[in-house]
Amino acid sequence: MKVNEEMLNSIILSIKPIYNELISKQEKIYEFRNFKPKNFSSYFWVYESYPIKHLKYILRISEPIEYPLKLSGNSYGVDRFNLSEMKCKYAYKIEELYEIEEPISMEVLKSRFGFTPPQAYTYLQRNVELQNYIRSNVNLKQII
């Protein structure tokens, strides 16, 4: 599957490998964050952090649910979010997960595009060269 324009007008965030594994097994159906981007997109690009260090996934997400609204379901983090133990204000339901067929390593991201992993998030459109590279070279495989 090719990348579409809405995917290119989204953000990149970092997620630890253990949480990506839970997402792929559908044991974690929400991504919890303390932010809502000003320009909401239905997608999050996922940089998988140490030790993997690759731009590896893209999530299609729903509009966030804002605490104190409650989540339903029995997946990772739901109880803690509902009890305000997570310290995250927003829960984004993960609707679909795509894997980049050829993930982009940190070495390539840094040397070719000047990319550094975001602490919270960064807008993909701020890095036009990376955005153009993804547009032309990235294919996706749907996992969920």
C-alpha positions, 0 to 999 in steps of 0.5 A: 500500500502506498502512503497517502497525503493525509498520512504525510500531514501528520506527526512522528512520535517515539514508542518503545518496542514493548508497546509496539508489540502490545499494539500489534497483538491488539493487547494495547488499543489506545495510545496515551499522550499528554498532547493533542496536536494543533493540526489533528490528523488521523495518523501517527508515524511511529519511530521505534526507540532503542534498541530498534531505532527505526521509523517503523510504523504508522497508526491510524487513530481516532479523535482523542478521548480526553480525561476525565472521560472514561475508556471502555474495554480491557486493554493495556492502560485503560484502568490506569487512564480511567483512574488518572494514574497514568498522568496522560490527558488523551487516549487515542484509539488505534484503529489500524496499524501499518508496518513500513515494509523497509523501515528507515534506520536512525542512521539514515534519518539522521544523516540524510534528513537531519532527524532526531527522535522526538521527545513528545512529537514532531510534525512530518511536514517540517521535514520536507525532504523526509516527507518527499522520501516517504512519499516516493519510497515507502510502502506499507503493510497492514498489520491490524 
